[in-house]
C-alpha cells in the first residue's frame, strides 16, 4: 500500500465553489507537491477534472509522473455508463491503475440496481484498471458491499473514506467491518466530533492526521489481511481561516503535519 496525496488533500488550494483562489492549484502543481513531499502516488479527482484538460496537457502530466516515479490515479463522480466509459478511457490514457468513483452526481442519484447495471456494462473496458466505489453519504456500507458483490469482479472494489459515512449515520467500525475485504483504495481523513457548548448537538471538523479521532494503525491492521488496498490517500477537511490566503497556508501546513505522522505507518506496509 502506497501513501499519497490527492486533489482533496488541497481542496481549498484547488478551489471550493464560492472560494476560488486567484491562482488555483492545477495538476502540475499537485504533482510537484507530491514530489516535494516524497510520496509515491497522486490521485486527481473531480474537483480537478482532467477531462477538461487538452490531451497534450494530460500526456505531459503522464510523462512527468512516470519520470518522477509517481503513480497517477484518477477519480470522478456521477456513475453513468457514458461518464464511466470516459473515465476508464482517461485512466488508460494517463496510465492510472485505479479509478475512484462517487456514485452520485449533480442531479443523478441512481439506485443500487442501476449502479450495478452500469458497472456490469463497462466492466469489459476496465482491462487492468481497478474501479473503486467510494462510501459517500447516501448509501450505507452494507448496500455498497452488496453492489460490489453483485458485480462479482476482482476489478471492482471499494474506496474506503474514513469520515464520509458519518453522513449516512454510520461509524467507522461498522464501515470497516463491512467494506475492509473489498477495499482497493483508502482515503485517510482525520476528524474530531465535539459536543456543542449548549449540549444540543455535535460538530464534526477535520484535523491533521494524528490530531483527531482516527486510529490509523487500527484501520491498516483491518485492511492488511485482504491484500487488496493499493494506495492510501491523505484527504483533509481543513476548517477555513479569516481569508482564503490564510486558509490555503493552513492547508499546506496540515499536509506537512499529516504526512509526518503517517509516514511511519507505511515504512513496512505491504
Protein Blocks (a to p, Z undefined) as FASTA:
>chain_A
ZZdddfklmmmmnopghiacfbdcdfklmmmmmmmnopabdcddfklcfklpcfklmmmm
mmmmmmnopacddddehiafklmmmmmmmmmmnopabdcddfbaghiacdfklmmmmmmm
mmmmnnopacddddehjacfklmmmmmmmnopakbccdddfklmmmnopafklmmmmmmm
mpcbdcdddddddddfklpacddddddehiambdfklmmmmmmmnomafbdcdddddddd
fblklmmmmmmmmmmmmmmmmmmmmmmgZZ
